[in-house]
Amino acid sequence: MSIETATTPSFDYISQLIVRKSAIVIDPGKNYLVESRLLPVARAHGMASLDELVQALQKPGAVALVDEVVDAMTTNESSFFRDLHPFNALREEVIPSLISRRSKERVLNVWSNACSSGQEVYSIAMLIREHFPELAGWRVRLTATDLSKQILQKAQSGIYTQTEINRGLPMPMLLKYFQRDGMHWRISDEIRRMVEFKALNLIEPWPSMLPKMDIVFLRNVLIYFSVDTKKQILDKVHRVMQSDGALFLGGAESTMNLNVKFDRKIIGKATTYLPI
């Protein structure tokens, strides 16, 4: 079967759908991106063109197909200890300071937003196990959320390919916290049990039961949103953070000109944002 590319009206419809459902902005001229992500979806449903896929999306009862399209258009890029510097900042200053300030409560809440396939939050979990044995008696809650239910299933499985393992995971941690599983590697139950995965759309109302967060990772997420959406999300992040917590953004992201409720602080080669 020959697969045809999308016409301009179909591209516009898909772009508007993605913005409406996820606030992710697909810039004009990114037809190739839509085609590369959605042609496999069309093919899997026996459709001969993206125009036909759009027709199916407009039919009543297409909720599952809409979710599949949004999942396909979500960028799921992650690696263990990505960029390294934020994790060094956690180990050297952020977590030690929080341990000192939370000595009475003995509670630590960490949130990994847009967690993708889980490497970021598992990196934090391994760092805590490796460097902070004193937290063994604490209530440490690691929450990891993502828009894509499909990618959350992969994250919850804790199973990674050799290529994924090679991207940033130190050999000692591989040997200590992973086991061979056929051609893949499976993270230990000890680490997996530390993390609670949940589906969450950043532009929709957030669960009221979210605890006040001590550490928030919102890295390489804001770059996909419009300025107004960035402002809204940062304002919501501020409301769920402890007053002495720490926010980490991606290297190309900042709160500058978006939110005045955070102070920028440099820790080593990492940048953190502290609520004010």
C-alpha positions in Angstrom: 0.0 0.0 0.0 1.3 3.4 -1.0 1.3 6.0 1.9 0.5 9.5 0.9 1.7 12.6 2.8 -0.5 15.2 4.4 -2.2 18.1 2.7 -1.9 21.5 4.3 -5.4 21.4 5.9 -4.5 18.0 7.4 -1.2 19.4 8.7 -3.1 22.3 10.2 -5.7 20.1 11.9 -3.0 17.9 13.4 -1.0 20.9 14.6 -4.1 22.4 16.3 -5.0 19.0 17.8 -1.6 18.6 19.4 -1.6 22.2 20.8 -5.1 21.6 22.2 -4.2 18.3 23.8 -0.6 18.9 24.9 0.2 22.6 24.3 3.2 21.4 22.2 3.7 23.9 19.3 4.5 22.4 15.9 6.1 25.2 13.9 5.0 25.7 10.2 7.3 23.8 7.9 7.6 20.8 10.2 5.5 18.6 7.9 8.4 16.1 7.8 8.1 15.7 11.6 4.4 15.0 11.4 4.8 12.6 8.6 7.7 10.7 10.2 5.7 10.3 13.5 2.2 9.7 12.1 2.7 7.6 8.9 3.4 4.5 11.1 0.1 5.2 13.0 -1.8 5.5 9.7 -0.2 2.4 8.4 -1.0 0.4 11.5 -4.7 1.3 11.1 -4.8 0.3 7.4 -5.0 3.9 6.2 -3.5 5.0 2.9 -2.8 8.7 3.8 -2.5 11.1 6.6 -5.6 12.8 5.2 -7.5 9.6 5.9 -6.0 9.6 9.4 -7.3 13.1 10.0 -10.8 12.0 8.8 -10.7 9.2 11.3 -9.6 11.6 14.1 -12.7 13.8 13.5 -15.2 10.9 13.9 -17.1 10.5 17.2 -15.5 7.9 19.5 -12.0 8.5 18.2 -10.6 9.1 21.7 -8.1 6.2 21.6 -6.9 7.2 18.2 -6.4 10.8 19.4 -4.4 9.5 22.3 -2.3 7.4 20.0 -1.6 10.4 17.8 -0.7 12.6 20.7 1.6 9.9 22.0 3.3 9.6 18.7 3.9 13.4 18.5 5.4 13.6 21.9 9.2 13.8 22.0 10.5 11.0 24.2 14.2 11.8 24.6 16.0 10.7 27.8 19.2 9.3 29.1 20.8 8.4 32.4 22.4 11.3 34.3 21.7 13.5 31.3 24.0 16.5 31.2 25.4 15.3 34.6 25.8 18.8 36.2 22.3 18.9 37.7 22.9 15.5 39.4 26.3 16.8 40.7 24.4 19.8 42.2 21.9 17.4 43.8 24.7 15.3 45.3 27.0 18.2 46.4 24.6 20.8 47.7 20.8 20.5 47.2 20.2 17.1 48.9 22.7 17.7 51.8 21.0 21.0 52.5 17.6 19.5 52.4 18.6 16.7 54.8 19.8 19.3 57.3 16.6 21.4 57.0 14.2 18.4 57.0 15.8 16.5 59.9 12.7 16.7 62.0 10.1 15.9 59.3 12.4 13.2 57.7 10.4 13.6 54.4 11.8 14.3 50.9 9.6 14.8 47.8 11.1 14.8 44.3 9.2 15.3 41.1 10.4 14.4 37.6 8.1 16.1 35.0 7.9 14.7 31.5 9.8 11.7 32.7 9.8 9.9 29.4 11.1 6.4 29.7 12.3 6.9 33.3 16.1 7.3 33.0 16.0 10.7 34.8 14.0 9.7 37.8 15.9 6.3 38.1 19.2 8.3 38.0 17.9 10.4 41.0 16.9 7.2 42.8 20.3 5.6 42.3 22.1 8.8 43.3 20.1 8.8 46.6 20.8 5.1 47.3 24.5 5.5 46.4 25.3 8.7 48.3 22.8 9.2 51.0 22.4 6.1 53.2 21.1 8.4 56.0 17.8 8.7 54.0 17.1 5.0 54.4 14.9 5.8 57.4 13.1 8.7 55.7 10.0 8.9 53.6 11.5 9.6 50.2 8.8 10.0 47.5 9.9 10.1 43.9 7.1 11.0 41.6 7.5 10.7 37.8 4.9 12.0 35.4 4.4 12.1 31.7 1.7 12.8 29.2 2.2 9.6 27.3 0.7 6.5 28.9 2.6 4.3 26.5 6.0 5.7 27.5 5.0 5.4 31.2 4.5 1.7 30.7 8.1 1.4 29.4 9.4 3.5 32.3 7.5 1.4 34.9 9.0 -1.8 33.4 12.6 -0.5 34.1 13.9 -2.4 31.0 16.4 -0.8 28.8 18.4 -1.7 25.6 22.2 -1.8 25.6 22.1 1.5 23.6 20.1 3.2 26.3 22.4 1.8 29.0 25.4 3.1 27.2 24.0 6.6 27.2 25.3 8.0 30.5 25.0 5.1 33.0 28.3 4.6 34.9 29.5 1.0 34.8 29.6 0.6 38.6 25.9 1.5 38.8 25.1 -0.8 35.9 26.7 -3.7 37.8 25.1 -2.7 41.2 21.5 -1.8 40.2 20.8 -3.7 36.9 20.4 -7.4 35.9 20.7 -8.9 32.5 17.3 -9.7 30.9 17.9 -11.5 27.6 19.2 -8.8 25.2 18.2 -6.0 27.7 18.9 -4.8 31.2 16.3 -4.6 34.0 16.7 -2.1 36.9 16.6 -3.6 40.3 13.3 -3.9 42.2 14.9 -1.8 45.0 15.2 1.2 42.7 12.0 0.6 40.8 10.0 0.6 44.1 11.3 4.0 45.0 9.4 5.6 42.1 5.7 6.2 41.6 4.8 6.8 37.9 1.6 8.7 37.0 0.0 10.1 33.8 -0.2 13.9 33.9 -0.7 16.6 31.3 1.1 19.8 32.3 -1.6 22.0 30.7 -4.5 20.3 32.5 -5.5 20.7 36.2 -2.9 19.0 38.4 -3.9 16.5 41.1 -4.8 18.2 44.4 -3.0 15.4 46.3 0.4 16.3 45.0 2.7 16.9 48.0 4.7 20.0 48.4 7.9 19.3 46.3 11.4 19.8 47.6 13.0 19.1 44.2 11.4 19.5 40.8 13.0 18.5 37.5 11.3 20.2 34.5 14.1 19.8 32.1 13.9 20.2 28.3 10.1 20.6 28.5 9.4 24.3 28.3 11.1 24.6 24.9 8.1 23.0 23.2 5.6 25.5 24.6 4.4 29.0 23.7 5.4 31.8 26.0 2.0 32.0 27.6 2.0 28.3 28.4 5.5 28.5 29.8 4.3 31.2 32.2 1.3 29.2 33.3 3.3 26.0 33.9 6.0 27.9 35.9 3.4 29.5 38.0 1.8 26.1 38.8 5.2 24.7 39.6 5.9 27.5 42.0 2.6 26.7 43.8 3.5 23.1 44.4 7.0 23.7 45.6 8.3 24.1 49.1 9.5 27.6 49.8 13.1 26.4 50.1 12.9 23.9 47.3 15.0 23.7 44.1 13.8 23.7 40.4 16.0 22.4 37.6 15.3 23.3 34.0 17.0 22.3 30.8 20.3 24.0 29.7 18.5 26.1 27.0 15.6 27.1 29.4 15.2 29.8 32.0 12.6 31.6 34.1 13.8 34.9 32.8 11.0 37.1 31.4 8.6 34.3 32.3 8.3 34.2 36.1 9.6 36.6 38.8 8.9 34.2 41.6 12.2 32.3 41.2 15.8 33.3 42.0 18.6 31.9 39.8 21.4 30.2 41.6 24.5 28.6 40.2 25.8 25.4 41.8 29.0 24.3 40.2 28.2 24.0 36.5 24.4 23.7 37.1 21.7 26.3 37.3 18.9 26.0 39.8 15.8 28.2 40.4 14.8 28.8 44.0 11.2 29.9 44.9 10.9 33.4 46.4 
